[in-house]
Amino acid sequence: MDAVSLIPLVVVGGFLDGIHPCGFAVLLFFIAFLFSIKRTRSQILSMGWAYIAGVFLAYSLIGLGILQVFTFFSGHFMAQVGATLLIILGLLNILSVVANRYGMNWKLPGLAFSENVESTIRKATVPAALIAGFLVGLCAFPCVGGLYVAVLGLVSAHATFGEGLFYLFLYNVMFVMPLILALVFSSNGKVLEWIEGMEQKHLNDFKLVLGAGMLLLGLFILYGGIL
């Protein structure tokens, strides 16, 4: 596999990684809170963009650290480790949905530091939104980092470090793209209510699709002949 052929995997992987529930839930809570304290749409957008910038910054710094670590380990090996973690996370998401449907009320670990994130958000300032986004980006990695490690492992194995920085940037643009779409559409109060209702109604379905996507992508990385 050459470096150029990695682009579809990086784009799809980044977007799939970005639709994890944690970032969405915090962003929607933030926007709803801003509506409740009568912030204008322009203020909501500016704080929302700051939140997304914080997520992007945190995840990019994590990825830069991962690429540095890969200078000491084989990219192929780390891609295998990441893909294995991705399969495990996908299975856990699927099992949690099945368990909940049978009344077992089994949940995966939630967002760490949630109280700190919430208290920061309630300050309702652009710097606070940036900090909250940064915290969410840090806390998201343990939940969905298997995909990040797998993709960056492939990048490290097939691209130079300079090319790796480009793919890192591209991955993280796609990682925050779902948040950008959510911000643009949910900055309208009525649309926000509809999105929140859909999230609550179809959360298990969403987690099931996300888990299946993780599982299939992990299997593809391990057995699809791209390592």
Phi, psi and omega in degrees: 000129177269173186296322183296322182291353177283342187304310180301319180294319179296316181295310181295316181298316180297317181293317179298318178298326185282349182264021175296146186297331187301307182298320178297312184299317181293317180298316180295320177299317180299311181296317179298320178296318179296322175297320184293334178258019170065038173285149179284165180298322179295322177293320178298317180295317182296319179288325176296318178295323177296318177301312181295322177298322178296317177299313181300315182297313182297313183291327178292319179295321176299314180297321178297320177296320179297317179298323178294320178298324182292350174287345180255344181234157178294131177300323179297316180297315182291328175295321177295318178298313180297318180295322178296315176299322180296318178297317179297315179297320178298316179297320179296320177297316180295315180296324180294323178293315179299316180298317180295325180290338176261017174077018183273346176052050180263125181237146173286158179305136182276193182291124177291157179058029185300325179294320177295320179297314182296316180295326177292317180299321184294349174288337173054048174233162180296314177300322179295321178296321178298315180295317179299317178298320179297317179297317179297319178300318178295317185284337181288330187301315179299334182280319188232017187289347180301318179295318179301311181298317181297312182293315180293331174296317177295318179299315180297326182283333189241000183223159174287170180296321178297316175296325179298324178295321177297314180294327176298315178298314181298316180301315184284332171298315178291329180298320181269354181302316176301324178291322177298315179297318179297319180296313183299316184279324186272358176287356169265127186305315182292320178294322178300315179300318180294316180296317179297320178296317179295322180297315181292321185287323188243022183300316180296320178298318180298314180295326179294315178295317179298316179297318178296320178297317177299314182299312183293320180292321177298317178295322180295317180296319183285320190239008182270006176078022181256352180283000000 
